[in-house]
Amino acid sequence: MKNSLMQSRLRQGMQSLIGLVAIFAVFAILAPSFRQWSSIRTILEQSTVLAIMAAGSTVVLISGGLDLSIGSILALTTCVVGSSLLESMPVAVAVLFGVATGALVGAVNGIVITVTRIPSLVATLGMMMIARGVALMVGAGKDMSRFPESFQWLGSGFVGPVLIMALVFSTMAFVLGKTKLGFDAYAIGGNPEVARLAGVSIWRNRIIYYALGGLLASVASIVETARLNFATPNRGEGMELQAIAAVVIGGTSMFGGMGGVGRTIIGVLIIKTLEAGLIHLRVGSFWQRVAIGVVIILAVWLDRIQRPKE
């Protein structure tokens, strides 16, 4: 069983990587301008925010959960940080305040799910509406822009965001691959009853996983707010679906117990390469959504048919 599981993981990871190479090759042939370094750099830059958010979704999905509130957490964080900076709060304090906001909202998700036993889809859908509403209240009527240069550095250029993304992914890879918290995520996602009988604290761990998801959504929000140099409560709409899509396309199972952040990077790059390639081919944004939707369906279908039988 263990060998079968490992083979399935390796096969799915290779399929995602081959898919990314194939997509890039097709666009490179059809659109010569796509082969330029500037195009590749743009894809990498535009991948950072989604990748950071998707890293948190990876942990939640591996543990058998689902979080639809991270897009609204991103919006709430950008308003909290923007409002804090408007009040002349030190940049470091404003950033910590924003990150704490995301972790708290994520933890509340975990608490609601574990205490009430409401399905994660429903609980996080409710939190998505709540967090968005609070973001609209916090940011109502405020001109949240022109932030200090020390804050803008977090999202400016190529180096800052990529370094933050690399730090996030290195940390999450360590957590999932080298710590008990990470091993428990796979156990809970694979079979929560067996994990419980083995002494794993499911309720405590799930709260931590959702808190991590919220925290990383806040980190993504800070990077994006610093890059754009303004905050708005309308930010992040639909990004929760893009993040989940990137995780699934990368090969992490929708059914829990399988996956990793290394695959998520591939999934993010597939989405962003598709978007960039279709733009180079002058394909409309509507068809871009159609293409990504088709890829998502194929990824989930492959996961379903290749998943080892219990």
BELDA-V162317 format. One record per pair of residues at least 12 apart in sequence whose ideal C-beta (glycine too) atoms are under 7 Angstrom apart, sorted by the first residue. I is the first residue (numbers start at 0). J is the second residue. D is the distance in Angstrom with one decimal. If there is no record, write none. Layout:
i = <I I>
j = <J J>
d = <D D>
This chain:
i = <0 3 4 7 7 7 8 10 11 11 11 12 12 14 15 15 15 15 15 15 16 18 19 19 19 19 22 22 22 22 23 26 26 29 30 30 30 32 33 33 38 40 41 42 42 42 42 43 44 44 45 46 46 46 47 47 47 47 48 48 48 49 49 49 49 49 50 50 50 51 51 51 51 51 51 51 52 52 52 52 52 52 52 53 53 53 53 53 54 54 54 54 54 54 55 55 55 55 55 55 56 56 56 56 56 57 57 57 57 57 58 58 58 58 58 58 59 59 59 60 60 60 60 60 61 61 61 61 61 61 61 62 62 62 62 62 62 63 63 63 63 63 64 64 64 64 65 65 65 66 66 66 66 66 67 67 67 67 67 68 68 68 68 68 68 68 69 69 69 69 69 70 70 70 70 70 70 71 71 71 71 71 72 72 72 72 72 72 72 73 73 73 73 73 73 74 74 74 74 74 74 75 75 75 75 75 76 76 76 76 76 76 77 77 77 77 77 78 78 78 78 78 79 79 79 79 80 80 80 80 80 80 80 81 81 81 81 82 82 82 83 84 84 84 85 85 90 90 90 94 97 97 97 98 98 98 100 101 101 101 101 102 102 102 104 104 104 105 105 105 105 105 105 106 106 106 108 108 108 108 108 109 109 109 109 109 110 112 113 113 113 134 135 138 138 138 143 143 144 144 145 146 150 151 151 153 153 153 154 154 154 154 154 155 155 160 160 163 167 167 168 168 171 172 172 175 175 180 180 183 183 184 185 186 187 187 187 188 188 189 189 241 244 244 244 245 245 245 245 246 246 247 247 247 248 248 248 248 248 248 249 249 249 249 250 251 252 252 253 253 254 269 270 273 273 273 274 277>
j = <307 307 307 305 306 307 257 305 250 302 305 250 262 301 248 249 250 262 265 266 265 269 265 268 269 272 269 272 273 276 272 276 279 280 276 279 280 279 276 279 275 157 275 268 271 272 275 161 157 160 271 267 268 271 160 161 164 222 219 222 223 238 241 242 245 267 164 264 267 163 164 167 215 218 219 222 69 73 215 216 219 238 242 242 245 246 263 267 167 168 171 215 260 263 69 211 212 214 215 216 69 212 242 243 246 246 251 258 260 263 171 175 184 208 211 212 208 209 212 246 251 253 255 258 184 185 188 251 255 256 258 184 187 188 205 208 255 187 188 191 255 256 119 205 208 209 119 120 123 108 119 123 209 212 120 123 124 127 239 104 108 123 126 127 130 239 212 213 216 239 242 127 235 236 237 238 239 127 130 131 134 235 101 104 105 130 213 216 217 216 219 220 234 235 238 131 134 232 233 234 235 100 104 130 133 134 97 100 101 217 220 221 220 224 230 231 234 134 137 138 230 232 96 97 100 137 93 94 96 97 221 224 230 138 143 224 230 137 141 143 96 146 147 150 141 143 147 149 150 221 217 220 221 214 217 218 217 213 214 216 217 210 213 214 126 130 213 209 210 211 212 213 214 206 209 210 122 123 126 209 213 205 206 208 209 210 206 205 202 205 206 232 232 230 231 232 229 230 228 229 228 228 225 225 228 221 222 225 222 223 224 225 226 225 226 222 226 222 215 218 260 264 260 260 261 259 260 204 207 199 204 208 256 199 199 201 204 255 256 255 256 270 270 291 295 263 266 267 270 263 266 295 298 299 266 269 270 294 295 298 262 263 265 266 262 263 302 306 299 302 306 294 291 287 290 291 287 290>
d = <6.8 4.5 5.5 5.6 6.6 5.6 6.0 6.6 3.8 6.9 6.5 5.4 5.5 6.7 6.7 5.3 4.7 5.8 4.6 6.5 5.7 6.2 5.5 5.7 5.1 6.7 6.3 5.4 6.3 6.9 5.7 3.3 6.5 6.1 6.7 3.9 5.5 5.7 5.9 4.7 6.3 6.5 6.6 7.0 4.9 5.9 5.1 6.7 5.9 6.7 5.5 5.0 6.1 4.7 4.0 6.1 4.6 6.2 4.8 5.6 4.6 7.0 5.9 6.3 6.2 5.4 5.3 6.3 4.5 7.0 5.6 5.2 5.6 5.4 4.1 6.5 5.8 6.9 6.2 5.3 4.1 6.4 4.6 4.3 4.4 5.4 5.0 5.7 5.4 5.9 4.9 5.4 5.4 6.2 6.7 5.6 3.7 6.9 3.3 6.0 6.7 6.1 4.6 5.6 5.0 5.0 5.6 6.1 5.2 4.8 6.7 6.9 6.1 5.2 5.4 6.5 5.4 6.3 4.7 5.5 5.4 6.7 6.8 6.5 4.9 6.1 5.0 6.3 6.4 6.8 5.0 4.3 5.0 4.8 6.4 4.8 6.4 5.8 3.9 6.5 3.2 7.0 4.6 6.6 6.5 6.8 4.6 5.5 6.6 6.4 7.0 4.8 6.3 4.9 6.8 4.4 5.1 5.1 5.2 7.0 6.2 4.5 4.0 4.3 5.7 6.9 6.1 6.9 4.0 4.8 6.2 7.0 4.0 6.2 6.5 4.2 3.9 4.7 3.7 4.2 6.6 6.5 5.0 5.3 7.0 5.5 5.2 4.2 6.4 5.1 6.0 4.1 6.3 3.6 6.2 6.0 4.2 5.4 6.9 5.0 4.4 6.3 6.9 4.7 5.7 4.2 4.5 5.6 5.3 4.2 3.9 6.8 4.8 4.6 4.3 7.0 5.3 4.8 4.2 3.8 5.8 5.3 6.2 5.2 5.0 6.3 5.1 6.7 7.0 4.0 6.1 6.0 6.7 6.9 3.2 6.5 3.0 5.9 6.4 6.5 5.6 5.2 6.9 6.5 6.7 6.0 5.8 5.1 4.7 5.8 5.3 6.8 5.7 5.9 4.8 6.4 6.2 4.2 5.1 5.2 2.8 4.8 5.4 4.1 6.7 5.8 4.9 4.4 4.3 6.9 5.1 2.3 6.4 5.5 6.4 4.1 6.2 5.6 5.4 4.4 7.0 4.9 3.4 6.8 3.6 6.4 5.8 6.5 4.1 5.4 6.5 4.1 4.6 6.6 6.5 3.9 6.1 3.8 6.1 3.6 6.7 5.9 5.4 5.2 5.8 6.1 5.9 4.0 4.8 6.4 6.9 3.2 3.0 6.8 6.4 5.2 6.8 5.9 6.4 6.5 5.3 6.6 4.7 5.2 6.6 6.2 6.6 6.8 6.6 5.0 5.1 6.3 5.6 5.8 6.4 5.7 6.3 2.9 3.9 6.5 3.1 6.6 6.5 6.5 4.9 6.1 3.9 4.4 5.5 5.2 6.0 6.2 5.1 5.9 3.9 5.3 6.7 5.8 6.3 4.5 3.6 4.6 4.8 2.9 4.2 6.6 5.3 6.5 5.7 6.3 6.7 6.8 6.0 6.9 5.6 6.0 5.6 6.5>
